Amino acid sequence: MTHHTKTIANLRDELASKKISSVELTQHFLARIKKHNPTLNSFITITEEHALAAAKQADQQRAAGQAGMLTGIPLAHKDIFCTDGIQTTCGSKMLANFLAPYDATVVSKFKQAGMVMLGKTNMDEFAMGSSNETSYFGDVKNPWDIHCVPGGSSGGSAAAVAAQLAPAATGTDTGGSIRQPAALCNITGLKPTYGRVSRYGMIAFASSLDQGGIFTQTAEDAALLLNVMAGFDEKDSTSVDHPVPDYTATLTQSIKGLKIGLPKEYFSDGLNPEVAKLIQDAIKQYEKLGAIIQEISLPNTQLSCPVYYVIAPAECSSNLARYDGVRYGYRCDNPTDLLDLYCRTRSEGFGREVKRRIMIGTYVLSAGYFDAYYLKAQRVRRLIRDDFKQAFSSVDVILSPTTPTPAFKFGEKMNDPISMYLSDIYTIAVNLAGLPGISIPAGFVNQLPIGLQLIGNLFDEAKLLNVAHQYQLHTDWHKRMPEGF
Amino acid sequence: MPLTPEEVSKIAHLARLNLSHDEEVLYANQLSGILEFIEQLNQVDTEQKSERQQTKQIEPLAHPFDLEQRLRDDAVTEVDLREKYQKIASQTEAGLYLVPQVIE
C-alpha cells in the first residue's frame, strides 16, 4: 500500500470515491509511525485510540452523506497545541505530565472539519531552538540523513511529514520554526500573517511573533488546510478580523507579469554557493513562467537577528513566568518555602536553552536596561518592518533562500548559541514584520534538501500559495522522498 | 559589556532560577557573547527629523502592523471550570491551590 505517498488532494478524492476508508488510512499511518518513530523520534505521543475512534466517526459521517472536504484525513499536531485531556508537553519536562484542559482553536477547527489526529509531534523545548536538540524528549532525526538535524523548532512535524508518517502536520513559527525545518526536510511549510491563525491554546513563546501554520507535501495541500485554520477568533485578542478567501481558488492563476523581488542582502557572504546556485535555478524557472525579476534592498537585514534576540527572550521571560509549580505542570519535591518552590520547580523543570533565554529576557527588561535594549530593539523593529513596506510598493512577492546552508550535524552548533541563532537569518525578519512566508523544496546539496522562501505582503497567503504551486507544477523536487521510509 | 558570574546569579534570582556555580560561569560566558551580539543595535541611528526639523526617536513597534488592542463588552462569557482546571494542579484543597506556608 502506498497511501502515504499521496497528497491530501489525492486522499480526499480516494475517500470520496470510497476507494479507501478513513479507518484504513488511519491504520496505515499509525503502522508507519510505529515502524519509523523509533528511528526518527518525531512523535512524543501517539494517540492511537483517539485516532481510530475519530476515523470511525468520519466514515460514519461519510456513509450518512455528511462528509466535508477533509473528513477522515489524518494529521499530526505539534505538541505546542493544547489538546483536551491529552498530554501536551511543549517539549519540556515542565509540562511532561500536563493534560491540557481544553483544545486549541486550531485543534478544534481541524476536529470540526472531520480530520483525524494521529499524535503530537516532538519539538524544541517551548519552541526555543533551530535544531530540535533542546527537546526534553530527545533529538528528532532528519529522514534525509539521521546524523543531521531536522531543523527546529517544529522538527518533529517536519520529519513526520517528510518521512510520510502523516500527510500533514501543524507547526508554529516565531523566527523560522516552520520554514527552516520545512527547508531542511524537503517539504512545504507555510507561516501565515501574524493574526491570521488563532493563537488560542497555542503555548506562548514570544507573543508578538508566534504564528501557527502547516507542513504539507505541496502548496495545494497547504491551501486546503489554511482554508480550515485561518479566521478570526474571539478568544485570541491578537486575532485579526480579515476576510478569509478560498486559498485553493487562485492556485492555477498564471504568474505572467508577477514581480518578484530579490533582496540583495539575502544573497551575500554567508550563503553557501551551492545553495545560491539552486536558488538561481529557481529564479530562472520563474522567469520562464513569465515572472519579472527585480533586485531590491532590505537595508536593515543584518539587524533582524539582534532585534529578535532582544524581543523574543523578553517576551519569553514574561510568558514563562507562569510556570511556578502552583497551578499546573511540574512541581519540585518538598519545597521548604514559596521561594524554594518557585526556584527549584523552574530550575529542575526548564532545560538549558530555555533558562538562557529567560535570563536574557530578564536582563533586557530589568531596571536601567529596558530603554537601552528593549525599546531600542522595538525602534529598530520598525525600521525592519518599513524596509518590507517599501519593498512591497514595487514587487508582489520576495524570493530568497530559506536557510544559508542545508541541514547541519547534531552537536555542531549546540555550544555556540550565536551560530545556532544565525541559522535563522533569512526567516527572522518576516516574523518581526508580521508577514506571511512559505518554504518549498528547491533542490539538493550533497543529498541534503534546501528550501526556497517566498515572502508575501500582509494577508497575501493566496498569492504566496499560487506562486509556490506554479513552481511545483513545473518541478519535482517536492516529490523526492528520503530512502528507507 | 561582559557579565560576571555574580551578575548572572542576580539575574537568575530575578527570574526565579537556581544555578550551580558551574552554571553561573557557563552562562556568564554565553550571555556575555549574546549581549555583545545585540550591542550592535546601539550603532543604529533611531532618530528622525520631523517636518519642523526637530529630532525625535522612531516609535517602538510593539505590534507588527500597529493594530490597536480590540476590546469586548464587559460581560461574563466564561463558565466556571474550577474543578476541571484544579484537577491538573499538584496540590489543592477546598477549591484553593496549596503552596508552602507563607505567613507564620
HADDOCK unambig.tbl for C-alpha pairs under 7 A between the chains (distance, minus, plus):
assign (segid A and resid 101 and name CA) (segid B and resid 84 and name CA) 6.85 0.50 0.50
assign (segid A and resid 101 and name CA) (segid B and resid 85 and name CA) 6.45 0.50 0.50
assign (segid A and resid 208 and name CA) (segid B and resid 63 and name CA) 6.23 0.50 0.50
assign (segid A and resid 237 and name CA) (segid B and resid 70 and name CA) 6.48 0.50 0.50
assign (segid A and resid 306 and name CA) (segid B and resid 37 and name CA) 6.47 0.50 0.50
assign (segid A and resid 306 and name CA) (segid B and resid 38 and name CA) 4.56 0.50 0.50
assign (segid A and resid 326 and name CA) (segid B and resid 89 and name CA) 6.59 0.50 0.50
assign (segid A and resid 326 and name CA) (segid B and resid 90 and name CA) 6.88 0.50 0.50
assign (segid A and resid 326 and name CA) (segid B and resid 97 and name CA) 6.74 0.50 0.50
assign (segid A and resid 326 and name CA) (segid B and resid 99 and name CA) 6.87 0.50 0.50
assign (segid A and resid 327 and name CA) (segid B and resid 89 and name CA) 4.78 0.50 0.50
assign (segid A and resid 327 and name CA) (segid B and resid 97 and name CA) 6.85 0.50 0.50
assign (segid A and resid 328 and name CA) (segid B and resid 88 and name CA) 5.58 0.50 0.50
assign (segid A and resid 328 and name CA) (segid B and resid 89 and name CA) 4.50 0.50 0.50
assign (segid A and resid 328 and name CA) (segid B and resid 90 and name CA) 6.70 0.50 0.50
assign (segid A and resid 331 and name CA) (segid B and resid 90 and name CA) 6.95 0.50 0.50
assign (segid A and resid 335 and name CA) (segid B and resid 100 and name CA) 6.91 0.50 0.50
assign (segid A and resid 336 and name CA) (segid B and resid 100 and name CA) 6.89 0.50 0.50
assign (segid A and resid 337 and name CA) (segid B and resid 100 and name CA) 5.21 0.50 0.50
assign (segid A and resid 337 and name CA) (segid B and resid 101 and name CA) 6.71 0.50 0.50
assign (segid A and resid 338 and name CA) (segid B and resid 99 and name CA) 6.67 0.50 0.50
assign (segid A and resid 338 and name CA) (segid B and resid 100 and name CA) 5.62 0.50 0.50
assign (segid A and resid 338 and name CA) (segid B and resid 102 and name CA) 6.78 0.50 0.50
assign (segid A and resid 342 and name CA) (segid B and resid 16 and name CA) 6.22 0.50 0.50
assign (segid A and resid 343 and name CA) (segid B and resid 16 and name CA) 4.74 0.50 0.50
assign (segid A and resid 343 and name CA) (segid B and resid 17 and name CA) 4.75 0.50 0.50
assign (segid A and resid 343 and name CA) (segid B and resid 18 and name CA) 5.65 0.50 0.50
assign (segid A and resid 344 and name CA) (segid B and resid 17 and name CA) 6.98 0.50 0.50
assign (segid A and resid 344 and name CA) (segid B and resid 18 and name CA) 6.51 0.50 0.50
assign (segid A and resid 346 and name CA) (segid B and resid 17 and name CA) 5.93 0.50 0.50
assign (segid A and resid 347 and name CA) (segid B and resid 17 and name CA) 5.21 0.50 0.50
assign (segid A and resid 347 and name CA) (segid B and resid 18 and name CA) 5.67 0.50 0.50
assign (segid A and resid 359 and name CA) (segid B and resid 11 and name CA) 6.26 0.50 0.50
assign (segid A and resid 359 and name CA) (segid B and resid 12 and name CA) 6.35 0.50 0.50
assign (segid A and resid 359 and name CA) (segid B and resid 15 and name CA) 6.63 0.50 0.50
assign (segid A and resid 360 and name CA) (segid B and resid 31 and name CA) 6.91 0.50 0.50
assign (segid A and resid 362 and name CA) (segid B and resid 11 and name CA) 6.67 0.50 0.50
assign (segid A and resid 362 and name CA) (segid B and resid 15 and name CA) 6.37 0.50 0.50
assign (segid A and resid 363 and name CA) (segid B and resid 11 and name CA) 6.31 0.50 0.50
assign (segid A and resid 375 and name CA) (segid B and resid 60 and name CA) 6.00 0.50 0.50
assign (segid A and resid 378 and name CA) (segid B and resid 60 and name CA) 4.48 0.50 0.50
assign (segid A and resid 378 and name CA) (segid B and resid 61 and name CA) 4.99 0.50 0.50
assign (segid A and resid 378 and name CA) (segid B and resid 62 and name CA) 6.54 0.50 0.50
assign (segid A and resid 379 and name CA) (segid B and resid 46 and name CA) 6.61 0.50 0.50
assign (segid A and resid 379 and name CA) (segid B and resid 58 and name CA) 5.69 0.50 0.50
assign (segid A and resid 379 and name CA) (segid B and resid 59 and name CA) 5.77 0.50 0.50
assign (segid A and resid 379 and name CA) (segid B and resid 60 and name CA) 4.12 0.50 0.50
assign (segid A and resid 379 and name CA) (segid B and resid 61 and name CA) 5.99 0.50 0.50
assign (segid A and resid 380 and name CA) (segid B and resid 46 and name CA) 6.94 0.50 0.50
assign (segid A and resid 381 and name CA) (segid B and resid 61 and name CA) 6.14 0.50 0.50
assign (segid A and resid 382 and name CA) (segid B and resid 60 and name CA) 6.66 0.50 0.50
assign (segid A and resid 382 and name CA) (segid B and resid 61 and name CA) 5.28 0.50 0.50
assign (segid A and resid 418 and name CA) (segid B and resid 34 and name CA) 6.79 0.50 0.50
assign (segid A and resid 432 and name CA) (segid B and resid 64 and name CA) 6.42 0.50 0.50
assign (segid A and resid 433 and name CA) (segid B and resid 64 and name CA) 5.11 0.50 0.50
assign (segid A and resid 434 and name CA) (segid B and resid 64 and name CA) 5.03 0.50 0.50
